[in-house]
Every structure is written in C-alpha cells, then in structure tokens.
C-alpha cells in the first residue's frame, strides 16, 4: 500500500523559508514521479513541482520557480520541497502525490486519487 506523509509546514514570515518532507513507503523508490501540489482557500489546486525518480527530471510552476527546490533522498525514501523567499500568496495546504511508470514529470503530471498524502499547512504572514 502506497503511503505518503507530509511534514514541515507551519507559520513563517514573508521572506522566510520552510522545508517540506514527503516520507514515502509501500513502493520501490526508483520508477516513480512525485509531485508537490498546493491548494489555497477558495482557489484551485496547483501543481507546484515534481521530480522523477526514473529520469531525474524536475518541473517547477512559474509561481515558484527560482524560490522552491525539489529533491529526493533515496536512502530515506523521502522527497523534499525547500521553499525560500516565501510570499503570502504561497499560503496553502501542500500535498505530495506519486505515480509510477510514467517516465519524466512536467506541468500535466497528475497522480491517481489513491496516491496522495494528507497534506501539511503552510501559512506565510506579511
């Protein structure tokens, strides 16, 4: 059974940093694509970033490019999202989600409903 557990959210002032973690279990940590998504109150879900364990490709939405960095620790089966220079508009619930055997990642990557974590809340104060 695929399990994803997010952590690292919290309250931070604008300009600050947070590192989100997505601890995974239930699958071999190689042929996967894992994405970070976020949803702010009253807004649609947005794909922020993803990383492919298959080919190493990464993707960043324009809204986070240059500020967020996605990385993976194969030994820990964990994917991280380092978020720097945070802005109030980054306030959202952040979710990680995974799919398998899909190659690289890109803006259209959307994992199946069963492979999502419960989310972690990020609040950026102005």
N, CA, C and O atoms as a GROMACS GRO file, in nm:
protein
  504
    1UNK      N    1   0.084  -0.119   0.000
    1UNK     CA    2   0.000   0.000   0.000
    1UNK      C    3   0.089   0.125   0.000
    1UNK      O    4   0.179   0.139   0.083
    2UNK      N    5   0.062   0.213  -0.093
    2UNK     CA    6   0.137   0.337  -0.101
    2UNK      C    7   0.095   0.429   0.013
    2UNK      O    8  -0.023   0.452   0.037
    3UNK      N    9   0.195   0.480   0.083
    3UNK     CA   10   0.169   0.577   0.189
    3UNK      C   11   0.261   0.696   0.172
    3UNK      O   12   0.381   0.681   0.147
    4UNK      N   13   0.204   0.813   0.185
    4UNK     CA   14   0.278   0.939   0.177
    4UNK      C   15   0.242   1.022   0.298
    4UNK      O   16   0.125   1.040   0.330
    5UNK      N   17   0.343   1.072   0.366
    5UNK     CA   18   0.320   1.153   0.486
    5UNK      C   19   0.398   1.283   0.473
    5UNK      O   20   0.521   1.283   0.469
    6UNK      N   21   0.325   1.392   0.466
    6UNK     CA   22   0.388   1.523   0.457
    6UNK      C   23   0.416   1.579   0.597
    6UNK      O   24   0.343   1.552   0.692
    7UNK      N   25   0.522   1.657   0.606
    7UNK     CA   26   0.553   1.727   0.730
    7UNK      C   27   0.634   1.851   0.695
    7UNK      O   28   0.680   1.867   0.582
    8UNK      N   29   0.650   1.937   0.793
    8UNK     CA   30   0.734   2.054   0.775
    8UNK      C   31   0.660   2.184   0.755
    8UNK      O   32   0.722   2.291   0.747
    9UNK      N   33   0.528   2.178   0.746
    9UNK     CA   34   0.453   2.302   0.731
    9UNK      C   35   0.454   2.383   0.859
    9UNK      O   36   0.501   2.336   0.963
   10UNK      N   37   0.401   2.503   0.850
   10UNK     CA   38   0.395   2.589   0.967
   10UNK      C   39   0.370   2.732   0.929
   10UNK      O   40   0.334   2.764   0.816
   11UNK      N   41   0.392   2.819   1.027
   11UNK     CA   42   0.374   2.963   1.009
   11UNK      C   43   0.510   3.029   0.996
   11UNK      O   44   0.599   3.006   1.077
   12UNK      N   45   0.525   3.110   0.893
   12UNK     CA   46   0.653   3.177   0.870
   12UNK      C   47   0.625   3.317   0.816
   12UNK      O   48   0.522   3.340   0.751
   13UNK      N   49   0.715   3.407   0.842
   13UNK     CA   50   0.700   3.542   0.789
   13UNK      C   51   0.743   3.547   0.643
   13UNK      O   52   0.823   3.466   0.597
   14UNK      N   53   0.688   3.641   0.572
   14UNK     CA   54   0.726   3.661   0.434
   14UNK      C   55   0.878   3.679   0.424
   14UNK      O   56   0.939   3.749   0.505
   15UNK      N   57   0.936   3.615   0.325
   15UNK     CA   58   1.080   3.617   0.307
   15UNK      C   59   1.151   3.501   0.374
   15UNK      O   60   1.269   3.478   0.350
   16UNK      N   61   1.080   3.429   0.458
   16UNK     CA   62   1.137   3.316   0.529
   16UNK      C   63   1.139   3.189   0.446
   16UNK      O   64   1.106   3.189   0.328
   17UNK      N   65   1.178   3.080   0.511
   17UNK     CA   66   1.195   2.952   0.444
   17UNK      C   67   1.130   2.840   0.524
   17UNK      O   68   1.119   2.847   0.647
   18UNK      N   69   1.088   2.739   0.454
   18UNK     CA   70   1.041   2.614   0.513
   18UNK      C   71   1.087   2.500   0.425
   18UNK      O   72   1.105   2.516   0.304
   19UNK      N   73   1.105   2.385   0.485
   19UNK     CA   74   1.134   2.264   0.406
   19UNK      C   75   1.026   2.161   0.436
   19UNK      O   76   1.010   2.117   0.550
   20UNK      N   77   0.954   2.125   0.332
   20UNK     CA   78   0.853   2.022   0.345
   20UNK      C   79   0.915   1.886   0.314
   20UNK      O   80   1.002   1.875   0.228
   21UNK      N   81   0.868   1.785   0.384
   21UNK     CA   82   0.912   1.649   0.360
   21UNK      C   83   0.793   1.562   0.322
   21UNK      O   84   0.683   1.580   0.374
   22UNK      N   85   0.815   1.471   0.232
   22UNK     CA   86   0.716   1.372   0.194
   22UNK      C   87   0.780   1.235   0.214
   22UNK      O   88   0.855   1.187   0.129
   23UNK      N   89   0.750   1.174   0.327
   23UNK     CA   90   0.802   1.041   0.356
   23UNK      C   91   0.715   0.937   0.289
   23UNK      O   92   0.593   0.937   0.304
   24UNK      N   93   0.778   0.848   0.214
   24UNK     CA   94   0.703   0.750   0.137
   24UNK      C   95   0.728   0.609   0.184
   24UNK      O   96   0.832   0.581   0.244
   25UNK      N   97   0.634   0.521   0.158
   25UNK     CA   98   0.651   0.379   0.183
   25UNK      C   99   0.553   0.304   0.093
   25UNK      O  100   0.459   0.362   0.039
   26UNK      N  101   0.579   0.175   0.078
   26UNK     CA  102   0.488   0.091   0.002
   26UNK      C  103   0.522   0.077  -0.144
   26UNK      O  104   0.447   0.015  -0.219
   27UNK      N  105   0.635   0.134  -0.187
   27UNK     CA  106   0.676   0.116  -0.326
   27UNK      C  107   0.828   0.129  -0.336
   27UNK      O  108   0.893   0.185  -0.248
   28UNK      N  109   0.881   0.078  -0.445
   28UNK     CA  110   1.025   0.086  -0.470
   28UNK      C  111   1.058   0.228  -0.515
   28UNK      O  112   1.000   0.281  -0.609
   29UNK      N  113   1.152   0.286  -0.446
   29UNK     CA  114   1.181   0.427  -0.467
   29UNK      C  115   1.274   0.446  -0.587
   29UNK      O  116   1.386   0.495  -0.572
   30UNK      N  117   1.227   0.406  -0.705
   30UNK     CA  118   1.305   0.433  -0.825
   30UNK      C  119   1.218   0.476  -0.942
   30UNK      O  120   1.232   0.589  -0.989
   31UNK      N  121   1.130   0.394  -0.989
   31UNK     CA  122   1.050   0.426  -1.106
   31UNK      C  123   0.922   0.497  -1.063
   31UNK      O  124   0.814   0.439  -1.064
   32UNK      N  125   0.935   0.622  -1.027
   32UNK     CA  126   0.821   0.699  -0.978
   32UNK      C  127   0.833   0.842  -1.027
   32UNK      O  128   0.940   0.887  -1.069
   33UNK      N  129   0.724   0.912  -1.021
   33UNK     CA  130   0.723   1.058  -1.031
   33UNK      C  131   0.642   1.108  -0.912
   33UNK      O  132   0.530   1.064  -0.889
   34UNK      N  133   0.699   1.200  -0.837
   34UNK     CA  134   0.633   1.255  -0.719
   34UNK      C  135   0.618   1.405  -0.734
   34UNK      O  136   0.713   1.475  -0.769
   35UNK      N  137   0.501   1.452  -0.707
   35UNK     CA  138   0.473   1.594  -0.720
   35UNK      C  139   0.428   1.656  -0.590
   35UNK      O  140   0.370   1.590  -0.504
   36UNK      N  141   0.455   1.784  -0.578
   36UNK     CA  142   0.401   1.867  -0.470
   36UNK      C  143   0.292   1.956  -0.529
   36UNK      O  144   0.312   2.023  -0.630
   37UNK      N  145   0.178   1.955  -0.463
   37UNK     CA  146   0.064   2.034  -0.507
   37UNK      C  147   0.022   2.123  -0.390
   37UNK      O  148   0.050   2.093  -0.274
   38UNK      N  149  -0.046   2.231  -0.423
   38UNK     CA  150  -0.094   2.317  -0.316
   38UNK      C  151  -0.232   2.370  -0.350
   38UNK      O  152  -0.268   2.388  -0.466
   39UNK      N  153  -0.308   2.394  -0.245
   39UNK     CA  154  -0.442   2.448  -0.263
   39UNK      C  155  -0.469   2.551  -0.155
   39UNK      O  156  -0.470   2.520  -0.036
   40UNK      N  157  -0.491   2.672  -0.198
   40UNK     CA  158  -0.524   2.780  -0.107
   40UNK      C  159  -0.676   2.786  -0.093
   40UNK      O  160  -0.748   2.742  -0.182
   41UNK      N  161  -0.725   2.840   0.018
   41UNK     CA  162  -0.870   2.851   0.038
   41UNK      C  163  -0.936   2.925  -0.077
   41UNK      O  164  -0.896   3.035  -0.114
   42UNK      N  165  -1.039   2.862  -0.133
   42UNK     CA  166  -1.113   2.926  -0.240
   42UNK      C  167  -1.048   2.924  -0.375
   42UNK      O  168  -1.099   2.984  -0.470
   43UNK      N  169  -0.935   2.855  -0.385
   43UNK     CA  170  -0.864   2.850  -0.512
   43UNK      C  171  -0.849   2.707  -0.560
   43UNK      O  172  -0.863   2.612  -0.483
   44UNK      N  173  -0.820   2.694  -0.688
   44UNK     CA  174  -0.799   2.561  -0.745
   44UNK      C  175  -0.663   2.506  -0.702
   44UNK      O  176  -0.570   2.581  -0.671
   45UNK      N  177  -0.655   2.376  -0.702
   45UNK     CA  178  -0.527   2.311  -0.672
   45UNK      C  179  -0.425   2.344  -0.782
   45UNK      O  180  -0.458   2.350  -0.900
   46UNK      N  181  -0.303   2.365  -0.739
   46UNK     CA  182  -0.194   2.400  -0.831
   46UNK      C  183  -0.080   2.301  -0.814
   46UNK      O  184  -0.041   2.269  -0.702
   47UNK      N  185  -0.027   2.254  -0.924
   47UNK     CA  186   0.093   2.173  -0.920
   47UNK      C  187   0.214   2.263  -0.905
   47UNK      O  188   0.243   2.343  -0.994
   48UNK      N  189   0.285   2.252  -0.794
   48UNK     CA  190   0.398   2.340  -0.770
   48UNK      C  191   0.528   2.286  -0.828
   48UNK      O  192   0.606   2.361  -0.886
   49UNK      N  193   0.550   2.156  -0.812
   49UNK     CA  194   0.677   2.099  -0.854
   49UNK      C  195   0.664   1.948  -0.860
   49UNK      O  196   0.577   1.890  -0.796
   50UNK      N  197   0.752   1.886  -0.938
   50UNK     CA  198   0.758   1.740  -0.935
   50UNK      C  199   0.899   1.695  -0.969
   50UNK      O  200   0.980   1.770  -1.022
   51UNK      N  201   0.926   1.570  -0.935
   51UNK     CA  202   1.056   1.511  -0.960
   51UNK      C  203   1.036   1.368  -1.005
   51UNK      O  204   0.948   1.298  -0.955
   52UNK      N  205   1.117   1.326  -1.099
   52UNK     CA  206   1.109   1.190  -1.150
   52UNK      C  207   1.226   1.109  -1.095
   52UNK      O  208   1.342   1.145  -1.114
   53UNK      N  209   1.193   0.998  -1.027
   53UNK     CA  210   1.296   0.905  -0.986
   53UNK      C  211   1.344   0.822  -1.104
   53UNK      O  212   1.447   0.754  -1.094
   54UNK      N  213   1.272   0.825  -1.214
   54UNK     CA  214   1.304   0.746  -1.331
   54UNK      C  215   1.415   0.810  -1.412
   54UNK      O  216   1.514   0.745  -1.448
   55UNK      N  217   1.399   0.939  -1.442
   55UNK     CA  218   1.498   1.004  -1.526
   55UNK      C  219   1.558   1.129  -1.464
   55UNK      O  220   1.637   1.198  -1.528
   56UNK      N  221   1.520   1.160  -1.340
   56UNK     CA  222   1.579   1.274  -1.270
   56UNK      C  223   1.524   1.409  -1.310
   56UNK      O  224   1.570   1.511  -1.260
   57UNK      N  225   1.426   1.411  -1.398
   57UNK     CA  226   1.373   1.540  -1.442
   57UNK      C  227   1.295   1.606  -1.330
   57UNK      O  228   1.241   1.540  -1.241
   58UNK      N  229   1.290   1.738  -1.335
   58UNK     CA  230   1.214   1.816  -1.239
   58UNK      C  231   1.131   1.920  -1.313
   58UNK      O  232   1.158   1.954  -1.428
   59UNK      N  233   1.032   1.968  -1.245
   59UNK     CA  234   0.944   2.071  -1.301
   59UNK      C  235   0.906   2.167  -1.189
   59UNK      O  236   0.885   2.126  -1.075
   60UNK      N  237   0.899   2.295  -1.225
   60UNK     CA  238   0.853   2.397  -1.130
   60UNK      C  239   0.750   2.485  -1.200
   60UNK      O  240   0.768   2.526  -1.314
   61UNK      N  241   0.642   2.513  -1.129
   61UNK     CA  242   0.547   2.611  -1.179
   61UNK      C  243   0.613   2.748  -1.181
   61UNK      O  244   0.702   2.776  -1.101
   62UNK      N  245   0.568   2.832  -1.271
   62UNK     CA  246   0.626   2.966  -1.280
   62UNK      C  247   0.616   3.041  -1.148
   62UNK      O  248   0.703   3.122  -1.115
   63UNK      N  249   0.511   3.013  -1.073
   63UNK     CA  250   0.488   3.086  -0.948
   63UNK      C  251   0.591   3.054  -0.840
   63UNK      O  252   0.605   3.130  -0.745
   64UNK      N  253   0.663   2.943  -0.855
   64UNK     CA  254   0.760   2.904  -0.752
   64UNK      C  255   0.902   2.892  -0.807
   64UNK      O  256   0.996   2.874  -0.731
   65UNK      N  257   0.917   2.903  -0.937
   65UNK     CA  258   1.048   2.884  -0.999
   65UNK      C  259   1.148   2.985  -0.945
   65UNK      O  260   1.119   3.104  -0.935
   66UNK      N  261   1.265   2.936  -0.910
   66UNK     CA  262   1.369   3.021  -0.855
   66UNK      C  263   1.363   3.036  -0.705
   66UNK      O  264   1.457   3.086  -0.643
   67UNK      N  265   1.254   2.995  -0.644
   67UNK     CA  266   1.239   3.004  -0.498
   67UNK      C  267   1.228   2.866  -0.432
   67UNK      O  268   1.274   2.847  -0.320
   68UNK      N  269   1.167   2.771  -0.501
   68UNK     CA  270   1.147   2.637  -0.446
   68UNK      C  271   1.245   2.540  -0.513
   68UNK      O  272   1.279   2.556  -0.631
   69UNK      N  273   1.289   2.441  -0.437
   69UNK     CA  274   1.375   2.336  -0.491
   69UNK      C  275   1.326   2.201  -0.443
   69UNK      O  276   1.307   2.180  -0.324
   70UNK      N  277   1.304   2.111  -0.538
   70UNK     CA  278   1.260   1.977  -0.504
   70UNK      C  279   1.381   1.883  -0.509
   70UNK      O  280   1.467   1.897  -0.596
   71UNK      N  281   1.386   1.789  -0.416
   71UNK     CA  282   1.498   1.694  -0.413
   71UNK      C  283   1.450   1.564  -0.352
   71UNK      O  284   1.344   1.558  -0.290
   72UNK      N  285   1.530   1.461  -0.370
   72UNK     CA  286   1.493   1.331  -0.315
   72UNK      C  287   1.610   1.269  -0.243
   72UNK      O  288   1.725   1.291  -0.279
   73UNK      N  289   1.579   1.193  -0.142
   73UNK     CA  290   1.677   1.115  -0.068
   73UNK      C  291   1.637   0.969  -0.082
   73UNK      O  292   1.546   0.921  -0.014
   74UNK      N  293   1.706   0.900  -0.171
   74UNK     CA  294   1.665   0.761  -0.199
   74UNK      C  295   1.680   0.673  -0.076
   74UNK      O  296   1.596   0.585  -0.054
   75UNK      N  297   1.782   0.694   0.002
   75UNK     CA  298   1.804   0.611   0.121
   75UNK      C  299   1.690   0.626   0.221
   75UNK      O  300   1.654   0.531   0.290
   76UNK      N  301   1.633   0.745   0.227
   76UNK     CA  302   1.524   0.773   0.321
   76UNK      C  303   1.387   0.762   0.256
   76UNK      O  304   1.285   0.778   0.323
   77UNK      N  305   1.384   0.735   0.126
   77UNK     CA  306   1.256   0.728   0.051
   77UNK      C  307   1.172   0.852   0.078
   77UNK      O  308   1.052   0.843   0.104
   78UNK      N  309   1.236   0.964   0.071
   78UNK     CA  310   1.171   1.090   0.105
   78UNK      C  311   1.200   1.193  -0.003
   78UNK      O  312   1.311   1.200  -0.056
   79UNK      N  313   1.100   1.273  -0.033
   79UNK     CA  314   1.116   1.385  -0.125
   79UNK      C  315   1.094   1.514  -0.046
   79UNK      O  316   1.003   1.523   0.037
   80UNK      N  317   1.178   1.611  -0.074
   80UNK     CA  318   1.173   1.737  -0.003
   80UNK      C  319   1.133   1.851  -0.096
   80UNK      O  320   1.156   1.846  -0.217
   81UNK      N  321   1.074   1.951  -0.038
   81UNK     CA  322   1.049   2.075  -0.111
   81UNK      C  323   1.102   2.189  -0.025
   81UNK      O  324   1.041   2.229   0.074
   82UNK      N  325   1.216   2.240  -0.066
   82UNK     CA  326   1.276   2.355   0.003
   82UNK      C  327   1.212   2.481  -0.053
   82UNK      O  328   1.218   2.508  -0.173
   83UNK      N  329   1.151   2.558   0.035
   83UNK     CA  330   1.080   2.678  -0.007
   83UNK      C  331   1.147   2.800   0.054
   83UNK      O  332   1.147   2.818   0.176
   84UNK      N  333   1.203   2.882  -0.030
   84UNK     CA  334   1.273   3.003   0.013
   84UNK      C  335   1.198   3.127  -0.035
   84UNK      O  336   1.114   3.120  -0.125
   85UNK      N  337   1.230   3.240   0.027
   85UNK     CA  338   1.169   3.369  -0.011
   85UNK      C  339   1.018   3.354  -0.020
   85UNK      O  340   0.956   3.393  -0.120
   86UNK      N  341   0.961   3.299   0.083
   86UNK     CA  342   0.818   3.273   0.082
   86UNK      C  343   0.738   3.402   0.079
   86UNK      O  344   0.778   3.504   0.135
   87UNK      N  345   0.624   3.395   0.013
   87UNK     CA  346   0.534   3.508  -0.002
   87UNK      C  347   0.398   3.474   0.058
   87UNK      O  348   0.364   3.356   0.070
   88UNK      N  349   0.322   3.573   0.097
   88UNK     CA  350   0.187   3.544   0.149
   88UNK      C  351   0.103   3.460   0.052
   88UNK      O  352   0.020   3.380   0.095
   89UNK      N  353   0.124   3.479  -0.077
   89UNK     CA  354   0.046   3.402  -0.175
   89UNK      C  355   0.088   3.255  -0.182
   89UNK      O  356   0.024   3.177  -0.253
   90UNK      N  357   0.194   3.217  -0.111
   90UNK     CA  358   0.231   3.076  -0.101
   90UNK      C  359   0.150   3.005   0.007
   90UNK      O  360   0.159   2.883   0.021
   91UNK      N  361   0.070   3.079   0.083
   91UNK     CA  362  -0.012   3.019   0.186
   91UNK      C  363  -0.110   2.920   0.124
   91UNK      O  364  -0.188   2.956   0.036
   92UNK      N  365  -0.107   2.796   0.172
   92UNK     CA  366  -0.190   2.691   0.116
   92UNK      C  367  -0.169   2.562   0.194
   92UNK      O  368  -0.078   2.552   0.276
   93UNK      N  369  -0.253   2.466   0.168
   93UNK     CA  370  -0.226   2.328   0.209
   93UNK      C  371  -0.142   2.264   0.100
   93UNK      O  372  -0.174   2.273  -0.019
   94UNK      N  373  -0.036   2.200   0.140
   94UNK     CA  374   0.057   2.138   0.046
   94UNK      C  375   0.045   1.986   0.056
   94UNK      O  376   0.045   1.929   0.165
   95UNK      N  377   0.036   1.923  -0.058
   95UNK     CA  378   0.019   1.779  -0.067
   95UNK      C  379   0.128   1.720  -0.157
   95UNK      O  380   0.170   1.782  -0.254
   96UNK      N  381   0.172   1.598  -0.123
   96UNK     CA  382   0.255   1.524  -0.217
   96UNK      C  383   0.172   1.408  -0.270
   96UNK      O  384   0.082   1.356  -0.204
   97UNK      N  385   0.205   1.370  -0.392
   97UNK     CA  386   0.133   1.264  -0.461
   97UNK      C  387   0.227   1.196  -0.558
   97UNK      O  388   0.320   1.258  -0.609
   98UNK      N  389   0.205   1.069  -0.584
   98UNK     CA  390   0.301   0.989  -0.660
   98UNK      C  391   0.230   0.903  -0.765
   98UNK      O  392   0.116   0.860  -0.746
   99UNK      N  393   0.300   0.878  -0.871
   99UNK     CA  394   0.258   0.783  -0.973
   99UNK      C  395   0.380   0.704  -1.019
   99UNK      O  396   0.493   0.742  -0.989
  100UNK      N  397   0.356   0.596  -1.090
  100UNK     CA  398   0.461   0.503  -1.123
  100UNK      C  399   0.463   0.473  -1.272
  100UNK      O  400   0.360   0.471  -1.339
  101UNK      N  401   0.584   0.449  -1.322
  101UNK     CA  402   0.598   0.405  -1.460
  101UNK      C  403   0.556   0.508  -1.562
  101UNK      O  404   0.515   0.472  -1.672
  102UNK      N  405   0.566   0.637  -1.526
  102UNK     CA  406   0.520   0.741  -1.618
  102UNK      C  407   0.635   0.822  -1.676
  102UNK      O  408   0.613   0.920  -1.747
  103UNK      N  409   0.760   0.782  -1.645
  103UNK     CA  410   0.875   0.850  -1.704
  103UNK      C  411   0.907   0.979  -1.634
  103UNK      O  412   0.926   0.982  -1.512
  104UNK      N  413   0.915   1.087  -1.711
  104UNK     CA  414   0.951   1.215  -1.654
  104UNK      C  415   0.830   1.290  -1.603
  104UNK      O  416   0.716   1.245  -1.616
  105UNK      N  417   0.859   1.407  -1.543
  105UNK     CA  418   0.748   1.488  -1.493
  105UNK      C  419   0.741   1.620  -1.568
  105UNK      O  420   0.838   1.666  -1.627
  106UNK      N  421   0.623   1.678  -1.563
  106UNK     CA  422   0.601   1.804  -1.632
  106UNK      C  423   0.474   1.868  -1.581
  106UNK      O  424   0.415   1.820  -1.485
  107UNK      N  425   0.431   1.977  -1.644
  107UNK     CA  426   0.317   2.052  -1.593
  107UNK      C  427   0.186   1.975  -1.591
  107UNK      O  428   0.096   2.009  -1.514
  108UNK      N  429   0.172   1.872  -1.673
  108UNK     CA  430   0.046   1.798  -1.677
  108UNK      C  431   0.040   1.679  -1.584
  108UNK      O  432  -0.056   1.603  -1.587
  109UNK      N  433   0.143   1.662  -1.502
  109UNK     CA  434   0.150   1.543  -1.417
  109UNK      C  435   0.042   1.548  -1.310
  109UNK      O  436   0.033   1.646  -1.235
  110UNK      N  437  -0.038   1.444  -1.303
  110UNK     CA  438  -0.146   1.438  -1.205
  110UNK      C  439  -0.163   1.293  -1.162
  110UNK      O  440  -0.217   1.212  -1.237
  111UNK      N  441  -0.119   1.259  -1.041
  111UNK     CA  442  -0.128   1.121  -0.994
  111UNK      C  443  -0.272   1.079  -0.965
  111UNK      O  444  -0.361   1.163  -0.951
  112UNK      N  445  -0.295   0.948  -0.957
  112UNK     CA  446  -0.429   0.899  -0.925
  112UNK      C  447  -0.469   0.934  -0.782
  112UNK      O  448  -0.384   0.960  -0.697
  113UNK      N  449  -0.599   0.933  -0.758
  113UNK     CA  450  -0.653   0.979  -0.630
  113UNK      C  451  -0.603   0.897  -0.511
  113UNK      O  452  -0.596   0.948  -0.399
  114UNK      N  453  -0.569   0.773  -0.533
  114UNK     CA  454  -0.529   0.687  -0.422
  114UNK      C  455  -0.389   0.716  -0.370
  114UNK      O  456  -0.352   0.667  -0.263
  115UNK      N  457  -0.312   0.794  -0.443
  115UNK     CA  458  -0.170   0.809  -0.411
  115UNK      C  459  -0.136   0.949  -0.362
  115UNK      O  460  -0.037   1.009  -0.404
  116UNK      N  461  -0.217   1.000  -0.274
  116UNK     CA  462  -0.195   1.134  -0.218
  116UNK      C  463  -0.176   1.127  -0.067
  116UNK      O  464  -0.233   1.041   0.000
  117UNK      N  465  -0.096   1.219  -0.015
  117UNK     CA  466  -0.085   1.232   0.128
  117UNK      C  467  -0.197   1.318   0.184
  117UNK      O  468  -0.284   1.365   0.111
  118UNK      N  469  -0.193   1.337   0.316
  118UNK     CA  470  -0.299   1.411   0.385
  118UNK      C  471  -0.274   1.561   0.385
  118UNK      O  472  -0.366   1.638   0.414
  119UNK      N  473  -0.155   1.603   0.354
  119UNK     CA  474  -0.127   1.745   0.343
  119UNK      C  475  -0.064   1.805   0.467
  119UNK      O  476  -0.074   1.751   0.578
  120UNK      N  477   0.002   1.919   0.447
  120UNK     CA  478   0.058   1.997   0.555
  120UNK      C  479   0.031   2.144   0.524
  120UNK      O  480   0.040   2.186   0.409
  121UNK      N  481  -0.001   2.219   0.625
  121UNK     CA  482  -0.044   2.357   0.606
  121UNK      C  483   0.075   2.452   0.614
  121UNK      O  484   0.159   2.443   0.703
  122UNK      N  485   0.080   2.542   0.519
  122UNK     CA  486   0.182   2.647   0.518
  122UNK      C  487   0.112   2.782   0.522
  122UNK      O  488   0.025   2.811   0.440
  123UNK      N  489   0.151   2.864   0.618
  123UNK     CA  490   0.095   2.998   0.630
  123UNK      C  491   0.209   3.099   0.629
  123UNK      O  492   0.300   3.091   0.712
  124UNK      N  493   0.203   3.192   0.538
  124UNK     CA  494   0.306   3.294   0.527
  124UNK      C  495   0.242   3.428   0.562
  124UNK      O  496   0.151   3.475   0.494
  125UNK      N  497   0.292   3.488   0.668
  125UNK     CA  498   0.236   3.616   0.711
  125UNK      C  499   0.312   3.731   0.647
  125UNK      O  500   0.431   3.721   0.618
  126UNK      N  501   0.240   3.840   0.625
  126UNK     CA  502   0.301   3.957   0.560
  126UNK      C  503   0.364   4.051   0.662
  126UNK      O  504   0.420   4.154   0.624
   0.00000   0.00000   0.00000
